[in-house]
Amino acid sequence: MTDKTAIITGGSRGIGHSTAINLSRRGADIIFTYHSNRSESESLIGEIEVMGRMAAAFRLDLGDTHSFDEFAAAVRKMLPIWRRERFD
């Protein structure tokens, strides 16, 4: 799974958090969303980076479809920084 990029919605806690950690351990870089708790997302970024993987968190309110365009734009900006053309 090395050099794969995963996108996880709701990654800052619960099942999303566990999924992010598990995929990172297997060699994936992680882009994940959070709704309101920035500090939890920053903590997860730290956990992933300690494993030598890259991580980025973006706020996304799944109840507000207007926020989707901003999220998609943020992902499009992040991928070239990570030298990736797409996510897996």
PyMOL commands that set and color helices and strands:
alter all, ss='L'
color gray80, all
select helices_A, chain A and resi 14-25+38-50+67-81
alter helices_A, ss='H'
color red, helices_A
select strands_A, chain A and resi 4-8+28-34+55-59
alter strands_A, ss='S'
color yellow, strands_A
deselect
rebuild
show_as cartoon
